[in-house]
Amino acid sequence: QVQLVESGGGLVQAGGSLRLSCAASGRTFSDYTMGWFRRAPGKEREFVATISRSGGSTYYADSVKDRFTISRDNAKNTVYLQMNSLKPEDTAVYYCARARSSYSGIRKYEYEYAYWGQGTQVTVSS
């Protein structure tokens, strides 16, 4: 069974930065696309960023493009989300997810992911 554990969330002022980490169990981490999603209070969960198996391809939601960077370290079974220039509207629970199949393309829809972490809270104060 795959387990994903996020960390790195917290409270930060607008304009600040945070780095989220997601550690995955299992020996096949490098075979799967990984993604980050978030759920803001009162809203549905939404796509944030995704990264291909090798890390060579990434894709971002328009709302975070040029501010957030997704990366991965396959030797450590870990995916990261570097968040800069944070805004109050970035406040949400952030989830990492592993793709349902080992196709190496970009994935930006929830149904394309089979495993989810428990989430980590990010709060940005104005």
Buried (B, 14 or more C-beta within 10 A) or exposed (E): EEEBBBEBBEEBEEEBEBBBBBBBEBEEBBBBBBBBBBBBEEEEBBBBBBBBBEBEEBBBBEBBEEBBBBBBEBEEBBBBBBBBEBBEEBBBBBBBBBBBEEBBEBBBEBEBBEBBBEBBEBBBEE
